[in-house]
């Protein structure tokens, strides 16, 4: 095992570079987007107070992803493995899909870009890619430990399961990106948790990348916090979801992601429940509005209240996830 100080030095350096690059580049990038009139389109059925956000520069996730990857490349060196290559491919795939979607929205001047079916097909292919890459080019076990059931060592199961994780995570992060700073803040917490997990697994290149993504999210938050000067758009949310799913699959902590990314899960489930209830009852609504963050806005919470409280819950869930991951530590504490 390499010296701890060397690995930690690379992790902290990559994060520091991602943060500094973000803070330097974003002011110029925001001005460029304004000149090009690359503004956000707001859904017509959304909260009324969101209409003032129309034409706020979007596609901010492009810089977030680029600086995170650059910072990781700069400091990885000999610690780069096939795991990191797969992460890069997944993230660029998600970013490319999101960028296409954002540009379609801008050209149509509507809040909807690509068709859901088109995005779903690409996301399924991304999930299949992860499985193929893991089996072919890594030594990571395909054995999946299912809570209360046991270990399942089956390639077909792993293919279906991992694809569901990828598609679900990407869409969950995308659905959460509806308030200033919400998705970026929660993503930062999740990436920090996965930096710890990857380090514990001795997957040092992924640990470096996870911290770089975390710091890039923090740098983006400086400009995305309420009132946002820029939105990440699908360019960022689909890429961040792709990254988070990759960390989960390559550390084989897919079920733990349900806890660590609990807010993302709740947001996605709220949409599923809302749509299902609406169809079953002939038009009635379970929530005042979905995803979940809009429900609390409709209940009278200010946007900042929703965002900060969701951040706090996300941090608590991440800590709980890490404690569960280090269950041997818990055994010592409560022995």
RODO-2510 file (C-alpha; in nm, 4 decimals, decimal comma):
residues 335
     n   res          X          Y          Z
     1     x     0,0000     0,0000     0,0000
     2     x     0,1449     0,3407    -0,0951
     3     x     0,2304     0,5840     0,1820
     4     x    -0,0769     0,7508     0,3265
     5     x     0,0739     1,0975     0,2968
     6     x     0,1315     1,0522    -0,0782
     7     x    -0,2256     0,9397    -0,1455
     8     x    -0,3787     1,2035     0,0786
     9     x    -0,1579     1,4641    -0,0842
    10     x    -0,2904     1,3691    -0,4272
    11     x    -0,6498     1,3643    -0,3045
    12     x    -0,6253     1,7070    -0,1414
    13     x    -0,4286     1,8553    -0,4312
    14     x    -0,6816     1,7365    -0,6892
    15     x    -0,9650     1,8784    -0,4827
    16     x    -0,7857     2,2074    -0,4327
    17     x    -0,7144     2,2442    -0,8033
    18     x    -1,0765     2,1656    -0,8953
    19     x    -1,2005     2,4271    -0,6484
    20     x    -0,9599     2,6979    -0,7640
    21     x    -1,0266     2,6338    -1,1326
    22     x    -1,4011     2,6536    -1,0697
    23     x    -1,3768     2,9859    -0,8896
    24     x    -1,1583     3,1309    -1,1682
    25     x    -1,3452     3,0007    -1,4729
    26     x    -1,7110     3,0429    -1,3784
    27     x    -1,7273     3,4266    -1,3891
    28     x    -1,6020     3,4218    -1,7494
    29     x    -1,8204     3,1237    -1,8403
    30     x    -2,1326     3,2932    -1,7038
    31     x    -2,0627     3,6031    -1,9120
    32     x    -2,0121     3,3871    -2,2210
    33     x    -2,3434     3,2067    -2,1693
    34     x    -2,5240     3,5387    -2,1281
    35     x    -2,3766     3,6672    -2,4537
    36     x    -2,4893     3,3488    -2,6304
    37     x    -2,8337     3,3687    -2,4639
    38     x    -2,8011     3,0134    -2,3324
    39     x    -3,0703     3,0550    -2,0679
    40     x    -3,2796     2,8145    -1,8624
    41     x    -3,6370     2,7440    -1,9690
    42     x    -3,8831     2,7064    -1,6805
    43     x    -4,1614     2,4446    -1,6742
    44     x    -4,5009     2,6145    -1,7078
    45     x    -4,6584     2,4137    -1,4221
    46     x    -4,3796     2,4898    -1,1765
    47     x    -4,3917     2,7137    -0,8674
    48     x    -4,4799     3,0716    -0,9582
    49     x    -4,1708     3,2161    -0,7874
    50     x    -3,9504     3,0211    -1,0310
    51     x    -4,0610     3,2188    -1,3364
    52     x    -3,8133     3,4964    -1,2509
    53     x    -3,5340     3,2424    -1,3095
    54     x    -3,6153     3,2207    -1,6788
    55     x    -3,3103     3,2825    -1,9008
    56     x    -3,0619     3,2366    -1,6149
    57     x    -2,7489     3,0887    -1,7796
    58     x    -2,7562     2,7095    -1,7857
    59     x    -2,5168     2,4250    -1,8763
    60     x    -2,2982     2,5206    -1,5808
    61     x    -2,2284     2,1520    -1,5270
    62     x    -1,9940     2,1565    -1,8259
    63     x    -1,7245     2,3467    -1,6346
    64     x    -1,7909     2,1455    -1,3172
    65     x    -1,7240     1,8165    -1,4929
    66     x    -1,4275     1,9390    -1,6962
    67     x    -1,2391     2,0862    -1,3988
    68     x    -1,3036     1,7733    -1,1885
    69     x    -1,1626     1,5464    -1,4603
    70     x    -0,8659     1,7742    -1,5323
    71     x    -0,7754     1,7939    -1,1638
    72     x    -0,7962     1,4153    -1,1345
    73     x    -0,5767     1,3590    -1,4421
    74     x    -0,3124     1,6047    -1,3231
    75     x    -0,2481     1,4326    -0,9916
    76     x    -0,3217     1,0649    -1,0587
    77     x    -0,0100     0,9623    -1,2477
    78     x     0,0775     0,5963    -1,1932
    79     x    -0,2269     0,5449    -0,9715
    80     x    -0,4618     0,5628    -1,2714
    81     x    -0,6378     0,2313    -1,3415
    82     x    -0,9099     0,0967    -1,5689
    83     x    -1,1603     0,1952    -1,3004
    84     x    -1,0842     0,5618    -1,3595
    85     x    -1,1022     0,5189    -1,7366
    86     x    -1,4516     0,3695    -1,7007
    87     x    -1,5506     0,6599    -1,4754
    88     x    -1,4329     0,9120    -1,7341
    89     x    -1,6242     0,7380    -2,0143
    90     x    -1,9416     0,7234    -1,8051
    91     x    -1,9184     1,0866    -1,6983
    92     x    -1,8490     1,2105    -2,0507
    93     x    -2,1388     0,9980    -2,1761
    94     x    -2,3734     1,1525    -1,9210
    95     x    -2,2425     1,5007    -1,9926
    96     x    -2,2809     1,4519    -2,3685
    97     x    -2,6386     1,3335    -2,3266
    98     x    -2,7199     1,6229    -2,0956
    99     x    -2,5526     1,8781    -2,3214
   100     x    -2,7584     1,7569    -2,6169
   101     x    -3,0729     1,7831    -2,4060
   102     x    -2,9905     2,1347    -2,2836
   103     x    -2,9150     2,2600    -2,6352
   104     x    -3,2440     2,1128    -2,7572
   105     x    -3,4295     2,3032    -2,4836
   106     x    -3,2532     2,6275    -2,5729
   107     x    -3,3262     2,5945    -2,9441
   108     x    -3,6913     2,5003    -2,8843
   109     x    -3,7286     2,7637    -2,6089
   110     x    -3,9087     2,4986    -2,4030
   111     x    -3,8392     2,3221    -2,0722
   112     x    -3,8394     1,9822    -2,2469
   113     x    -3,5529     1,8708    -2,4706
   114     x    -3,4906     1,5133    -2,5806
   115     x    -3,7671     1,2586    -2,5461
   116     x    -3,7630     1,0511    -2,2291
   117     x    -3,7461     0,7321    -2,4353
   118     x    -3,4335     0,8526    -2,6172
   119     x    -3,2564     0,9373    -2,2923
   120     x    -3,3624     0,6088    -2,1336
   121     x    -3,2151     0,4006    -2,4163
   122     x    -2,8790     0,5770    -2,3864
   123     x    -2,8783     0,5388    -2,0073
   124     x    -2,9481     0,1649    -2,0388
   125     x    -2,6557     0,1335    -2,2794
   126     x    -2,4383     0,3163    -2,0252
   127     x    -2,5409     0,0637    -1,7599
   128     x    -2,4551    -0,2262    -1,9897
   129     x    -2,1202    -0,0653    -2,0644
   130     x    -2,0309    -0,0500    -1,6955
   131     x    -2,1037    -0,4205    -1,6531
   132     x    -1,9048    -0,5170    -1,9629
   133     x    -1,6101    -0,3001    -1,8618
   134     x    -1,6059    -0,4293    -1,5047
   135     x    -1,6137    -0,7947    -1,6137
   136     x    -1,3654    -0,7556    -1,8986
   137     x    -1,1075    -0,5097    -1,7673
   138     x    -1,1146    -0,5156    -1,3861
   139     x    -1,0729    -0,7642    -1,1056
   140     x    -1,3767    -0,6441    -0,9127
   141     x    -1,6135    -0,9215    -0,8063
   142     x    -1,9518    -0,9452    -0,9770
   143     x    -2,0963    -1,1016    -0,6626
   144     x    -2,3801    -0,8859    -0,5335
   145     x    -2,4687    -0,9001    -0,1641
   146     x    -2,8433    -0,8402    -0,1333
   147     x    -2,9611    -0,7456     0,2175
   148     x    -3,1674    -1,0172     0,3909
   149     x    -3,1119    -1,2536     0,0949
   150     x    -2,7388    -1,3130     0,0629
   151     x    -2,4766    -1,3137    -0,2100
   152     x    -2,5813    -1,3575    -0,5733
   153     x    -2,3022    -1,4421    -0,8171
   154     x    -2,4694    -1,4189    -1,1556
   155     x    -2,3700    -1,2157    -1,4604
   156     x    -2,7317    -1,1754    -1,5843
   157     x    -2,8409    -1,0518    -1,2407
   158     x    -2,5426    -0,8179    -1,2210
   159     x    -2,6200    -0,6823    -1,5686
   160     x    -2,9832    -0,6049    -1,4859
   161     x    -2,9095    -0,4815    -1,1343
   162     x    -2,6252    -0,2488    -1,2333
   163     x    -2,8243    -0,1100    -1,5243
   164     x    -3,1118    -0,0280    -1,2887
   165     x    -2,8661     0,1415    -1,0503
   166     x    -2,7171     0,3513    -1,3313
   167     x    -3,0503     0,4559    -1,4830
   168     x    -3,2071     0,5182    -1,1440
   169     x    -2,9190     0,7254    -1,0101
   170     x    -2,8870     0,9403    -1,3211
   171     x    -3,2568     1,0235    -1,3221
   172     x    -3,2742     1,0742    -0,9460
   173     x    -2,9988     1,3376    -0,9545
   174     x    -3,1638     1,4985    -1,2552
   175     x    -3,5009     1,5209    -1,0747
   176     x    -3,3353     1,6745    -0,7678
   177     x    -3,1856     1,9563    -0,9731
   178     x    -3,4807     2,1915    -0,9278
   179     x    -3,3715     2,4433    -0,6634
   180     x    -3,0684     2,6697    -0,6402
   181     x    -2,7796     2,4699    -0,4944
   182     x    -2,9841     2,1606    -0,4103
   183     x    -2,8382     1,8946    -0,6417
   184     x    -2,4834     2,0316    -0,6250
   185     x    -2,4801     2,0408    -0,2438
   186     x    -2,6180     1,6905    -0,2019
   187     x    -2,3825     1,5585    -0,4713
   188     x    -2,0870     1,7119    -0,2864
   189     x    -2,1858     1,5247     0,0306
   190     x    -2,2237     1,1956    -0,1582
   191     x    -1,8888     1,2346    -0,3342
   192     x    -1,7184     1,3041    -0,0033
   193     x    -1,8637     0,9823     0,1368
   194     x    -1,7442     0,7873    -0,1666
   195     x    -1,3983     0,9366    -0,1357
   196     x    -1,3789     0,7714     0,2074
   197     x    -1,5171     0,4419     0,0766
   198     x    -1,2828     0,4330    -0,2241
   199     x    -0,9852     0,5107    -0,0015
   200     x    -1,0835     0,2304     0,2359
   201     x    -1,1094    -0,0055    -0,0649
   202     x    -0,7631     0,1059    -0,1813
   203     x    -0,9184     0,2296    -0,5065
   204     x    -0,7014     0,5367    -0,4866
   205     x    -0,7693     0,6748    -0,8343
   206     x    -1,1414     0,6732    -0,7634
   207     x    -1,0771     0,8370    -0,4253
   208     x    -0,8874     1,1191    -0,5978
   209     x    -1,1660     1,1612    -0,8531
   210     x    -1,4411     1,1557    -0,5888
   211     x    -1,2775     1,4373    -0,3923
   212     x    -1,2142     1,6345    -0,7104
   213     x    -1,5843     1,6051    -0,7976
   214     x    -1,6780     1,7077    -0,4456
   215     x    -1,4637     2,0230    -0,4605
   216     x    -1,5827     2,1056    -0,8126
   217     x    -1,9406     2,0895    -0,6798
   218     x    -1,8455     2,3272    -0,3974
   219     x    -1,6855     2,5673    -0,6463
   220     x    -2,0000     2,5557    -0,8589
   221     x    -2,2129     2,6181    -0,5485
   222     x    -2,0421     2,9554    -0,5020
   223     x    -2,2296     3,0716    -0,8122
   224     x    -2,5293     2,8367    -0,7932
   225     x    -2,6363     2,9186    -0,4371
   226     x    -2,9559     3,1221    -0,4034
   227     x    -3,0084     3,3414    -0,5969
   228     x    -2,8304     3,1356    -0,8621
   229     x    -2,6203     3,3096    -1,1245
   230     x    -2,5982     2,9857    -1,3222
   231     x    -2,7696     2,6455    -1,3341
   232     x    -2,5952     2,3139    -1,3929
   233     x    -2,8583     2,1963    -1,6432
   234     x    -2,8875     1,8363    -1,7584
   235     x    -2,5256     1,8720    -1,8704
   236     x    -2,4268     1,8609    -1,5058
   237     x    -2,7003     1,6550    -1,3416
   238     x    -2,6784     1,3605    -1,5836
   239     x    -2,2987     1,3600    -1,5583
   240     x    -2,3017     1,3758    -1,1772
   241     x    -2,5560     1,0944    -1,1665
   242     x    -2,3343     0,8885    -1,3980
   243     x    -2,0329     0,9492    -1,1731
   244     x    -2,2196     0,8612    -0,8546
   245     x    -2,3571     0,5404    -1,0089
   246     x    -2,0078     0,4418    -1,1252
   247     x    -1,8617     0,4906    -0,7773
   248     x    -2,1392     0,2743    -0,6324
   249     x    -2,0995    -0,0065    -0,8876
   250     x    -1,7194    -0,0147    -0,8755
   251     x    -1,7128    -0,0215    -0,4944
   252     x    -2,0035    -0,2724    -0,4930
   253     x    -2,1993    -0,0504    -0,2534
   254     x    -2,5112    -0,0151    -0,4674
   255     x    -2,7479    -0,0777    -0,1777
   256     x    -2,5502     0,1563     0,0467
   257     x    -2,6075     0,4283    -0,2142
   258     x    -2,9763     0,4123    -0,1238
   259     x    -2,8802     0,5430     0,2213
   260     x    -2,5983     0,7785     0,1269
   261     x    -2,8017     0,9283    -0,1565
   262     x    -3,1281     0,9063     0,0354
   263     x    -3,2487     1,2494    -0,0752
   264     x    -3,2001     1,1537    -0,4405
   265     x    -3,3993     0,8358    -0,3759
   266     x    -3,6790     1,0270    -0,2015
   267     x    -3,7030     1,2749    -0,4894
   268     x    -3,7311     0,9971    -0,7477
   269     x    -3,9785     0,7941    -0,5413
   270     x    -4,1974     1,1034    -0,4911
   271     x    -4,2316     1,1392    -0,8680
   272     x    -4,3138     0,7684    -0,9133
   273     x    -4,5753     0,7824    -0,6366
   274     x    -4,7251     1,1041    -0,7700
   275     x    -4,7652     0,9691    -1,1222
   276     x    -4,8971     0,6314    -1,0024
   277     x    -5,1470     0,7866    -0,7611
   278     x    -5,2607     1,0353    -1,0261
   279     x    -5,3392     0,7536    -1,2701
   280     x    -5,5014     0,5243    -1,0141
   281     x    -5,7311     0,7948    -0,8726
   282     x    -5,8214     0,9599    -1,2005
   283     x    -5,6433     1,2885    -1,1428
   284     x    -5,5877     1,3233    -0,7667
   285     x    -5,2450     1,4209    -0,6325
   286     x    -5,0539     1,2597    -0,3465
   287     x    -4,8180     1,5571    -0,3132
   288     x    -4,8952     1,9201    -0,3833
   289     x    -4,6255     1,8948    -0,6500
   290     x    -4,3441     1,6556    -0,7412
   291     x    -4,0482     1,6161    -0,7122
   292     x    -4,0530     1,6378    -0,3329
   293     x    -3,8692     1,9699    -0,3015
   294     x    -4,1511     2,1446    -0,4883
   295     x    -4,4052     1,9936    -0,2465
   296     x    -4,2371     2,1694     0,0445
   297     x    -4,2242     2,4939    -0,1537
   298     x    -4,5998     2,4638    -0,2056
   299     x    -4,6337     2,4092     0,1705
   300     x    -4,4838     2,7533     0,2271
   301     x    -4,1159     2,6771     0,2796
   302     x    -3,8758     2,9217     0,1198
   303     x    -3,6455     2,7763    -0,1425
   304     x    -3,3437     2,8287     0,0826
   305     x    -3,5148     2,6475     0,3707
   306     x    -3,5826     2,3443     0,1532
   307     x    -3,2291     2,3384     0,0162
   308     x    -3,0451     2,3771     0,3476
   309     x    -3,2679     2,1266     0,5282
   310     x    -3,2196     1,8737     0,2506
   311     x    -2,8429     1,9322     0,2758
   312     x    -2,8559     1,8615     0,6503
   313     x    -3,0562     1,5430     0,5998
   314     x    -2,8177     1,4345     0,3231
   315     x    -2,5160     1,4875     0,5497
   316     x    -2,6801     1,2829     0,8251
   317     x    -2,7610     1,0033     0,5795
   318     x    -2,4040     1,0032     0,4451
   319     x    -2,2614     0,9782     0,7972
   320     x    -2,5037     0,6947     0,8704
   321     x    -2,4000     0,5221     0,5484
   322     x    -2,0317     0,5464     0,6378
   323     x    -2,0948     0,4152     0,9893
   324     x    -2,2813     0,1222     0,8373
   325     x    -1,9953     0,0669     0,5908
   326     x    -1,7442     0,0656     0,8759
   327     x    -1,9593    -0,1731     1,0776
   328     x    -1,6474    -0,3262     1,2332
   329     x    -1,5880     0,0128     1,3920
   330     x    -1,9405     0,0058     1,5360
   331     x    -1,8791    -0,3393     1,6809
   332     x    -1,5751    -0,2039     1,8673
   333     x    -1,7612     0,1027     1,9950
   334     x    -2,0610    -0,0947     2,1232
   335     x    -1,8720    -0,4030     2,2336
***
